[in-house]
Amino acid sequence: MKKLLPIVFLLVGLSAGVGAGVMMGGKPPEVPEGDQSHEDAELDAAEHETKAEASHEDVTENDYLRLTKQFVVPLVAQDRVEGLVTVSLSLEATPGNSDAFYAKEPKLRDAFLQVLFDHANMGGFNGAFTRPENLEVLRGALSEVAKREMGDEIHGVLISDIARQDTH
């Protein structure tokens, strides 16, 4: 009986969810035939397609190249490790540069790690380190290094993950 009860609850919950979905789901609003002409409908469809194509072009304009490993940055105070910050980065680049990026990834990692250490030593990961202005400073420094190493093919650096773990 104890093993059967969860299955019964699952079935009842699933049935209730499906029933609520059917009851709450409505039909799309119908437009009376006289309210919109055939030409207006064609213009709306063409406009929608143009907007969809434009937004698709924006999305595929750049490649996003993810660095394969996270960066681990120790937070040192008074000659002792007070915490760790882990950061995951990606680069926004002109399409077709992934081979050059992965060939230079070790050198980029070294340069990025130095920027992250400098940021930590200046107190950039203290307090409210995720405030937009603090992250913008870090992004700018990382972007500058990326452009120096890879050239104008790099459009920016994205911080995809950041976390801080204090040791106390």
MIBAVEX-563942 format. One record per residue: y, z, x of N, C-alpha, C in turn. Coordinates in nm, 2 decimals. Layout:
<recs>
+--------+--------+--------+--------+--------+--------+--------+--------+--------+
!    n_Y !    n_Z !    n_X !   ca_Y !   ca_Z !   ca_X !    c_Y !    c_Z !    c_X !
+--------+--------+--------+--------+--------+--------+--------+--------+--------+
!      Y !      Z !      X !      Y !      Z !      X !      Y !      Z !      X !
...
+--------+--------+--------+--------+--------+--------+--------+--------+--------+
</recs>
This chain:
<recs>
+--------+--------+--------+--------+--------+--------+--------+--------+--------+
!    n_Y !    n_Z !    n_X !   ca_Y !   ca_Z !   ca_X !    c_Y !    c_Z !    c_X !
+--------+--------+--------+--------+--------+--------+--------+--------+--------+
!  -0.12 !   0.00 !   0.08 !   0.00 !   0.00 !   0.00 !   0.13 !   0.00 !   0.09 !
!   0.12 !   0.08 !   0.20 !   0.24 !   0.09 !   0.28 !   0.27 !  -0.05 !   0.35 !
!   0.17 !  -0.13 !   0.38 !   0.19 !  -0.26 !   0.44 !   0.24 !  -0.36 !   0.34 !
!   0.21 !  -0.34 !   0.21 !   0.24 !  -0.44 !   0.11 !   0.39 !  -0.42 !   0.06 !
!   0.44 !  -0.30 !   0.07 !   0.57 !  -0.27 !   0.02 !   0.68 !  -0.35 !   0.09 !
!   0.68 !  -0.36 !   0.23 !   0.79 !  -0.45 !   0.29 !   0.78 !  -0.59 !   0.25 !
!   0.66 !  -0.64 !   0.22 !   0.65 !  -0.78 !   0.18 !   0.71 !  -0.80 !   0.04 !
!   0.68 !  -0.70 !  -0.05 !   0.74 !  -0.71 !  -0.18 !   0.89 !  -0.70 !  -0.18 !
!   0.94 !  -0.61 !  -0.10 !   1.09 !  -0.60 !  -0.09 !   1.15 !  -0.73 !  -0.03 !
!   1.08 !  -0.79 !   0.07 !   1.13 !  -0.92 !   0.12 !   1.13 !  -1.03 !   0.01 !
!   1.03 !  -1.04 !  -0.06 !   1.02 !  -1.14 !  -0.17 !   1.13 !  -1.12 !  -0.28 !
!   1.14 !  -0.99 !  -0.32 !   1.24 !  -0.96 !  -0.42 !   1.38 !  -0.99 !  -0.36 !
!   1.41 !  -0.95 !  -0.24 !   1.54 !  -0.98 !  -0.18 !   1.57 !  -1.13 !  -0.17 !
!   1.47 !  -1.20 !  -0.12 !   1.48 !  -1.35 !  -0.11 !   1.50 !  -1.42 !  -0.25 !
!   1.43 !  -1.37 !  -0.35 !   1.45 !  -1.43 !  -0.48 !   1.59 !  -1.40 !  -0.53 !
!   1.63 !  -1.27 !  -0.51 !   1.77 !  -1.24 !  -0.56 !   1.87 !  -1.32 !  -0.49 !
!   1.86 !  -1.35 !  -0.36 !   1.95 !  -1.43 !  -0.28 !   1.96 !  -1.57 !  -0.33 !
!   1.84 !  -1.63 !  -0.36 !   1.83 !  -1.76 !  -0.41 !   1.90 !  -1.77 !  -0.55 !
!   1.86 !  -1.67 !  -0.63 !   1.92 !  -1.67 !  -0.77 !   2.07 !  -1.66 !  -0.77 !
!   2.12 !  -1.57 !  -0.68 !   2.27 !  -1.56 !  -0.67 !   2.33 !  -1.68 !  -0.62 !
!   2.27 !  -1.75 !  -0.53 !   2.32 !  -1.88 !  -0.47 !   2.33 !  -1.98 !  -0.58 !
!   2.22 !  -1.99 !  -0.66 !   2.22 !  -2.09 !  -0.77 !   2.33 !  -2.06 !  -0.88 !
!   2.34 !  -1.93 !  -0.91 !   2.44 !  -1.89 !  -1.01 !   2.58 !  -1.91 !  -0.96 !
!   2.61 !  -1.88 !  -0.84 !   2.75 !  -1.88 !  -0.78 !   2.78 !  -2.02 !  -0.74 !
!   2.69 !  -2.10 !  -0.70 !   2.72 !  -2.24 !  -0.66 !   2.77 !  -2.32 !  -0.77 !
!   2.88 !  -2.39 !  -0.75 !   2.93 !  -2.47 !  -0.86 !   2.93 !  -2.62 !  -0.82 !
!   2.97 !  -2.69 !  -0.92 !   2.97 !  -2.84 !  -0.89 !   3.11 !  -2.87 !  -0.83 !
!   3.11 !  -2.98 !  -0.75 !   3.24 !  -3.02 !  -0.70 !   3.33 !  -3.06 !  -0.81 !
!   3.46 !  -3.04 !  -0.79 !   3.55 !  -3.08 !  -0.90 !   3.55 !  -3.23 !  -0.93 !
!   3.55 !  -3.26 !  -1.05 !   3.54 !  -3.40 !  -1.09 !   3.68 !  -3.45 !  -1.11 !
!   3.71 !  -3.57 !  -1.06 !   3.84 !  -3.63 !  -1.08 !   3.83 !  -3.73 !  -1.19 !
!   3.91 !  -3.71 !  -1.30 !   3.91 !  -3.80 !  -1.41 !   3.94 !  -3.94 !  -1.36 !
!   3.88 !  -4.04 !  -1.42 !   3.89 !  -4.18 !  -1.38 !   4.03 !  -4.23 !  -1.37 !
!   4.12 !  -4.19 !  -1.46 !   4.25 !  -4.23 !  -1.46 !   4.35 !  -4.17 !  -1.36 !
!   4.30 !  -4.06 !  -1.30 !   4.39 !  -3.98 !  -1.21 !   4.41 !  -4.05 !  -1.07 !
!   4.31 !  -4.11 !  -1.02 !   4.32 !  -4.17 !  -0.88 !   4.26 !  -4.31 !  -0.89 !
!   4.35 !  -4.40 !  -0.84 !   4.31 !  -4.54 !  -0.84 !   4.20 !  -4.57 !  -0.73 !
!   4.14 !  -4.68 !  -0.74 !   4.04 !  -4.72 !  -0.64 !   4.10 !  -4.74 !  -0.50 !
!   4.22 !  -4.80 !  -0.50 !   4.29 !  -4.82 !  -0.38 !   4.33 !  -4.69 !  -0.31 !
!   4.37 !  -4.59 !  -0.39 !   4.40 !  -4.46 !  -0.33 !   4.28 !  -4.39 !  -0.27 !
!   4.17 !  -4.41 !  -0.33 !   4.04 !  -4.35 !  -0.28 !   4.01 !  -4.42 !  -0.15 !
!   4.02 !  -4.55 !  -0.14 !   3.99 !  -4.62 !  -0.01 !   4.09 !  -4.58 !   0.10 !
!   4.22 !  -4.56 !   0.07 !   4.31 !  -4.51 !   0.17 !   4.28 !  -4.37 !   0.22 !
!   4.24 !  -4.28 !   0.12 !   4.20 !  -4.15 !   0.16 !   4.08 !  -4.15 !   0.25 !
!   3.98 !  -4.24 !   0.22 !   3.86 !  -4.25 !   0.31 !   3.90 !  -4.30 !   0.44 !
!   3.98 !  -4.40 !   0.45 !   4.02 !  -4.46 !   0.58 !   4.10 !  -4.35 !   0.66 !
!   4.19 !  -4.28 !   0.60 !   4.26 !  -4.18 !   0.67 !   4.17 !  -4.07 !   0.72 !
!   4.07 !  -4.03 !   0.64 !   3.98 !  -3.93 !   0.68 !   3.90 !  -3.98 !   0.81 !
!   3.86 !  -4.11 !   0.81 !   3.78 !  -4.16 !   0.92 !   3.87 !  -4.16 !   1.04 !
!   4.00 !  -4.20 !   1.03 !   4.09 !  -4.20 !   1.15 !   4.10 !  -4.06 !   1.21 !
!   4.12 !  -3.96 !   1.12 !   4.13 !  -3.82 !   1.17 !   4.00 !  -3.78 !   1.24 !
!   3.89 !  -3.82 !   1.18 !   3.76 !  -3.78 !   1.24 !   3.74 !  -3.84 !   1.38 !
!   3.78 !  -3.97 !   1.39 !   3.77 !  -4.04 !   1.52 !   3.86 !  -3.97 !   1.62 !
!   3.98 !  -3.94 !   1.58 !   4.08 !  -3.88 !   1.67 !   4.03 !  -3.74 !   1.72 !
!   3.98 !  -3.66 !   1.63 !   3.93 !  -3.53 !   1.67 !   3.80 !  -3.55 !   1.76 !
!   3.72 !  -3.65 !   1.73 !   3.60 !  -3.67 !   1.82 !   3.65 !  -3.71 !   1.96 !
!   3.75 !  -3.79 !   1.97 !   3.80 !  -3.83 !   2.10 !   3.85 !  -3.71 !   2.18 !
!   3.92 !  -3.62 !   2.11 !   3.97 !  -3.50 !   2.17 !   3.86 !  -3.41 !   2.23 !
!   3.75 !  -3.40 !   2.15 !   3.64 !  -3.32 !   2.20 !   3.57 !  -3.38 !   2.32 !
!   3.55 !  -3.51 !   2.32 !   3.47 !  -3.57 !   2.43 !   3.56 !  -3.62 !   2.55 !
!   3.68 !  -3.59 !   2.55 !   3.77 !  -3.63 !   2.65 !   3.74 !  -3.58 !   2.79 !
!   3.69 !  -3.46 !   2.80 !   3.66 !  -3.39 !   2.92 !   3.51 !  -3.34 !   2.92 !
!   3.46 !  -3.33 !   3.04 !   3.33 !  -3.26 !   3.06 !   3.35 !  -3.11 !   3.09 !
!   3.26 !  -3.03 !   3.05 !   3.27 !  -2.89 !   3.08 !   3.15 !  -2.85 !   3.17 !
!   3.18 !  -2.82 !   3.29 !   3.08 !  -2.79 !   3.39 !   3.06 !  -2.64 !   3.42 !
!   2.95 !  -2.59 !   3.38 !   2.93 !  -2.45 !   3.39 !   2.87 !  -2.41 !   3.53 !
!   2.93 !  -2.31 !   3.59 !   2.88 !  -2.26 !   3.72 !   2.74 !  -2.19 !   3.68 !
!   2.64 !  -2.21 !   3.77 !   2.51 !  -2.17 !   3.73 !   2.49 !  -2.02 !   3.73 !
!   2.56 !  -1.94 !   3.80 !   2.54 !  -1.80 !   3.81 !   2.68 !  -1.73 !   3.78 !
!   2.66 !  -1.60 !   3.73 !   2.78 !  -1.52 !   3.71 !   2.83 !  -1.47 !   3.84 !
!   2.96 !  -1.43 !   3.84 !   3.02 !  -1.37 !   3.95 !   3.02 !  -1.22 !   3.93 !
!   2.98 !  -1.14 !   4.03 !   2.98 !  -1.00 !   4.02 !   3.09 !  -0.95 !   4.12 !
!   3.19 !  -0.88 !   4.07 !   3.30 !  -0.83 !   4.15 !   3.30 !  -0.68 !   4.15 !
!   3.29 !  -0.61 !   4.27 !   3.29 !  -0.47 !   4.27 !   3.44 !  -0.42 !   4.26 !
!   3.46 !  -0.31 !   4.19 !   3.59 !  -0.25 !   4.17 !   3.59 !  -0.13 !   4.27 !
!   3.67 !  -0.14 !   4.37 !   3.67 !  -0.03 !   4.48 !   3.80 !   0.05 !   4.47 !
!   3.78 !   0.18 !   4.47 !   3.90 !   0.27 !   4.47 !   3.86 !   0.38 !   4.56 !
!   3.95 !   0.42 !   4.65 !   3.93 !   0.52 !   4.75 !   3.80 !   0.51 !   4.82 !
!   3.77 !   0.39 !   4.87 !   3.65 !   0.36 !   4.95 !   3.52 !   0.38 !   4.87 !
!   3.52 !   0.37 !   4.75 !   3.40 !   0.39 !   4.67 !   3.40 !   0.29 !   4.55 !
!   3.29 !   0.24 !   4.51 !   3.27 !   0.15 !   4.40 !   3.29 !   0.23 !   4.27 !
!   3.39 !   0.19 !   4.20 !   3.42 !   0.26 !   4.07 !   3.36 !   0.18 !   3.95 !
!   3.33 !   0.06 !   3.97 !   3.27 !  -0.02 !   3.86 !   3.24 !  -0.16 !   3.91 !
!   3.19 !  -0.24 !   3.81 !   3.16 !  -0.38 !   3.84 !   3.22 !  -0.47 !   3.73 !
!   3.27 !  -0.59 !   3.76 !   3.31 !  -0.68 !   3.66 !   3.22 !  -0.81 !   3.68 !
!   3.17 !  -0.86 !   3.57 !   3.09 !  -0.98 !   3.58 !   3.17 !  -1.09 !   3.50 !
!   3.18 !  -1.21 !   3.56 !   3.26 !  -1.32 !   3.51 !   3.17 !  -1.44 !   3.51 !
!   3.17 !  -1.52 !   3.40 !   3.11 !  -1.65 !   3.40 !   3.22 !  -1.75 !   3.38 !
!   3.21 !  -1.86 !   3.46 !   3.32 !  -1.96 !   3.46 !   3.26 !  -2.10 !   3.44 !
!   3.34 !  -2.18 !   3.38 !   3.32 !  -2.32 !   3.36 !   3.44 !  -2.40 !   3.40 !
!   3.42 !  -2.52 !   3.44 !   3.53 !  -2.61 !   3.48 !   3.55 !  -2.72 !   3.37 !
!   3.67 !  -2.75 !   3.34 !   3.71 !  -2.86 !   3.25 !   3.74 !  -2.97 !   3.35 !
!   3.67 !  -3.08 !   3.34 !   3.68 !  -3.19 !   3.44 !   3.68 !  -3.33 !   3.37 !
!   3.73 !  -3.42 !   3.44 !   3.72 !  -3.56 !   3.40 !   3.57 !  -3.60 !   3.39 !
!   3.53 !  -3.68 !   3.29 !   3.39 !  -3.71 !   3.27 !   3.34 !  -3.79 !   3.40 !
!   3.22 !  -3.77 !   3.43 !   3.15 !  -3.84 !   3.54 !   3.16 !  -3.77 !   3.67 !
!   3.21 !  -3.64 !   3.68 !   3.22 !  -3.57 !   3.80 !   3.12 !  -3.46 !   3.82 !
!   3.02 !  -3.46 !   3.74 !   2.92 !  -3.35 !   3.75 !   2.84 !  -3.35 !   3.88 !
!   2.81 !  -3.47 !   3.94 !   2.74 !  -3.48 !   4.06 !   2.82 !  -3.42 !   4.18 !
!   2.95 !  -3.46 !   4.18 !   3.04 !  -3.41 !   4.29 !   3.06 !  -3.26 !   4.27 !
!   3.07 !  -3.21 !   4.15 !   3.08 !  -3.07 !   4.12 !   2.96 !  -2.99 !   4.17 !
!   2.84 !  -3.03 !   4.14 !   2.73 !  -2.95 !   4.18 !   2.70 !  -2.96 !   4.33 !
!   2.75 !  -3.07 !   4.39 !   2.74 !  -3.08 !   4.54 !   2.83 !  -2.98 !   4.60 !
!   2.94 !  -2.96 !   4.54 !   3.04 !  -2.87 !   4.60 !   3.04 !  -2.73 !   4.54 !
!   2.94 !  -2.70 !   4.46 !   2.94 !  -2.57 !   4.39 !   2.93 !  -2.45 !   4.49 !
!   2.85 !  -2.45 !   4.59 !   2.86 !  -2.34 !   4.68 !   3.00 !  -2.31 !   4.74 !
!   3.07 !  -2.41 !   4.78 !   3.20 !  -2.40 !   4.84 !   3.30 !  -2.35 !   4.73 !
!   3.28 !  -2.40 !   4.61 !   3.37 !  -2.35 !   4.49 !   3.34 !  -2.21 !   4.46 !
!   3.21 !  -2.17 !   4.46 !   3.17 !  -2.03 !   4.43 !   3.24 !  -1.94 !   4.54 !
!   3.24 !  -1.97 !   4.66 !   3.30 !  -1.89 !   4.77 !   3.45 !  -1.88 !   4.74 !
!   3.51 !  -1.99 !   4.71 !   3.66 !  -1.98 !   4.69 !   3.69 !  -1.90 !   4.56 !
!   3.61 !  -1.92 !   4.46 !   3.63 !  -1.84 !   4.34 !   3.61 !  -1.69 !   4.36 !
!   3.51 !  -1.66 !   4.44 !   3.48 !  -1.52 !   4.46 !   3.59 !  -1.46 !   4.54 !
!   3.65 !  -1.53 !   4.63 !   3.77 !  -1.47 !   4.70 !   3.89 !  -1.45 !   4.61 !
!   3.91 !  -1.54 !   4.51 !   4.02 !  -1.52 !   4.42 !   3.98 !  -1.40 !   4.33 !
!   3.86 !  -1.38 !   4.29 !   3.82 !  -1.27 !   4.20 !   3.83 !  -1.14 !   4.28 !
!   3.80 !  -1.14 !   4.41 !   3.81 !  -1.02 !   4.49 !   3.96 !  -0.98 !   4.51 !
!   4.04 !  -1.08 !   4.53 !   4.19 !  -1.06 !   4.54 !   4.24 !  -1.00 !   4.41 !
!   4.20 !  -1.06 !   4.30 !   4.25 !  -1.01 !   4.17 !   4.21 !  -0.87 !   4.15 !
!   4.08 !  -0.83 !   4.19 !   4.04 !  -0.69 !   4.17 !   4.12 !  -0.60 !   4.26 !
!   4.14 !  -0.64 !   4.39 !   4.22 !  -0.56 !   4.48 !   4.36 !  -0.53 !   4.44 !
!   4.42 !  -0.63 !   4.36 !   4.55 !  -0.61 !   4.31 !   4.56 !  -0.53 !   4.18 !
!   4.44 !  -0.49 !   4.13 !   4.43 !  -0.41 !   4.01 !   4.43 !  -0.49 !   3.89 !
!   4.39 !  -0.62 !   3.90 !   4.39 !  -0.71 !   3.79 !   4.28 !  -0.68 !   3.68 !
!   4.18 !  -0.60 !   3.73 !   4.07 !  -0.56 !   3.63 !   4.08 !  -0.42 !   3.59 !
!   4.20 !  -0.36 !   3.61 !   4.22 !  -0.22 !   3.57 !   4.28 !  -0.22 !   3.43 !
!   4.27 !  -0.12 !   3.35 !   4.33 !  -0.10 !   3.22 !   4.29 !  -0.21 !   3.13 !
!   4.39 !  -0.27 !   3.06 !   4.36 !  -0.37 !   2.96 !   4.35 !  -0.51 !   3.03 !
!   4.24 !  -0.53 !   3.10 !   4.23 !  -0.65 !   3.19 !   4.21 !  -0.78 !   3.11 !
!   4.17 !  -0.76 !   2.98 !   4.15 !  -0.88 !   2.90 !   4.27 !  -0.93 !   2.82 !
!   4.39 !  -0.87 !   2.84 !   4.51 !  -0.91 !   2.78 !   4.54 !  -1.06 !   2.82 !
!   4.59 !  -1.14 !   2.73 !   4.61 !  -1.28 !   2.76 !   4.69 !  -1.31 !   2.89 !
!   4.80 !  -1.23 !   2.91 !   4.88 !  -1.25 !   3.03 !   4.80 !  -1.22 !   3.16 !
!   4.71 !  -1.12 !   3.15 !   4.63 !  -1.09 !   3.27 !   4.53 !  -1.20 !   3.30 !
!   4.47 !  -1.25 !   3.19 !   4.37 !  -1.36 !   3.21 !   4.43 !  -1.49 !   3.25 !
!   4.56 !  -1.51 !   3.20 !   4.63 !  -1.63 !   3.24 !   4.66 !  -1.64 !   3.38 !
!   4.69 !  -1.52 !   3.44 !   4.72 !  -1.52 !   3.59 !   4.59 !  -1.55 !   3.66 !
!   4.48 !  -1.49 !   3.62 !   4.35 !  -1.52 !   3.68 !   4.31 !  -1.67 !   3.67 !
!   4.32 !  -1.72 !   3.54 !   4.29 !  -1.86 !   3.52 !   4.37 !  -1.96 !   3.61 !
!   4.50 !  -1.92 !   3.62 !   4.59 !  -2.00 !   3.71 !   4.54 !  -2.01 !   3.85 !
!   4.51 !  -1.89 !   3.91 !   4.47 !  -1.88 !   4.05 !   4.33 !  -1.95 !   4.07 !
!   4.24 !  -1.94 !   3.97 !   4.11 !  -2.01 !   3.98 !   4.13 !  -2.16 !   3.97 !
!   4.22 !  -2.20 !   3.88 !   4.25 !  -2.35 !   3.86 !   4.31 !  -2.41 !   3.99 !
!   4.40 !  -2.33 !   4.05 !   4.46 !  -2.38 !   4.17 !   4.36 !  -2.40 !   4.28 !
!   4.26 !  -2.31 !   4.30 !   4.16 !  -2.32 !   4.40 !   4.06 !  -2.44 !   4.36 !
!   4.03 !  -2.45 !   4.23 !   3.94 !  -2.56 !   4.19 !   4.00 !  -2.70 !   4.22 !
!   4.13 !  -2.71 !   4.19 !   4.20 !  -2.84 !   4.21 !   4.21 !  -2.87 !   4.36 !
!   4.23 !  -2.76 !   4.44 !   4.23 !  -2.78 !   4.59 !   4.10 !  -2.83 !   4.64 !
!   3.99 !  -2.78 !   4.59 !   3.86 !  -2.81 !   4.64 !   3.81 !  -2.95 !   4.58 !
!   3.84 !  -2.97 !   4.45 !   3.78 !  -3.09 !   4.38 !   3.88 !  -3.20 !   4.35 !
!   4.01 !  -3.17 !   4.36 !   4.11 !  -3.27 !   4.33 !   4.16 !  -3.27 !   4.19 !
!   4.22 !  -3.38 !   4.15 !   4.28 !  -3.39 !   4.02 !   4.18 !  -3.41 !   3.91 !
!   4.05 !  -3.42 !   3.94 !   3.95 !  -3.43 !   3.84 !   3.93 !  -3.31 !   3.76 !
!   3.98 !  -3.19 !   3.81 !   3.97 !  -3.07 !   3.75 !   4.09 !  -3.04 !   3.67 !
!   4.08 !  -3.01 !   3.54 !   4.19 !  -2.99 !   3.45 !   4.21 !  -2.84 !   3.42 !
!   4.11 !  -2.76 !   3.45 !   4.13 !  -2.62 !   3.42 !   4.00 !  -2.54 !   3.44 !
!   4.01 !  -2.41 !   3.45 !   3.90 !  -2.32 !   3.46 !   3.89 !  -2.24 !   3.33 !
!   3.77 !  -2.23 !   3.28 !   3.75 !  -2.15 !   3.15 !   3.67 !  -2.03 !   3.19 !
!   3.72 !  -1.92 !   3.14 !   3.65 !  -1.79 !   3.15 !   3.56 !  -1.78 !   3.03 !
!   3.43 !  -1.80 !   3.04 !   3.34 !  -1.80 !   2.93 !   3.29 !  -1.66 !   2.90 !
!   3.28 !  -1.58 !   2.99 !   3.23 !  -1.44 !   2.97 !   3.30 !  -1.35 !   3.08 !
!   3.33 !  -1.23 !   3.03 !   3.39 !  -1.13 !   3.13 !   3.35 !  -0.99 !   3.07 !
!   3.30 !  -0.91 !   3.16 !   3.26 !  -0.77 !   3.12 !   3.29 !  -0.68 !   3.24 !
!   3.32 !  -0.55 !   3.20 !   3.34 !  -0.45 !   3.30 !   3.25 !  -0.33 !   3.27 !
!   3.19 !  -0.28 !   3.38 !   3.10 !  -0.17 !   3.37 !   3.15 !  -0.06 !   3.47 !
!   3.20 !   0.05 !   3.42 !   3.24 !   0.16 !   3.51 !   3.12 !   0.24 !   3.55 !
!   3.13 !   0.29 !   3.68 !   3.01 !   0.37 !   3.73 !   3.01 !   0.52 !   3.69 !
!   3.12 !   0.57 !   3.64 !   3.12 !   0.71 !   3.61 !   3.07 !   0.73 !   3.47 !
+--------+--------+--------+--------+--------+--------+--------+--------+--------+
</recs>
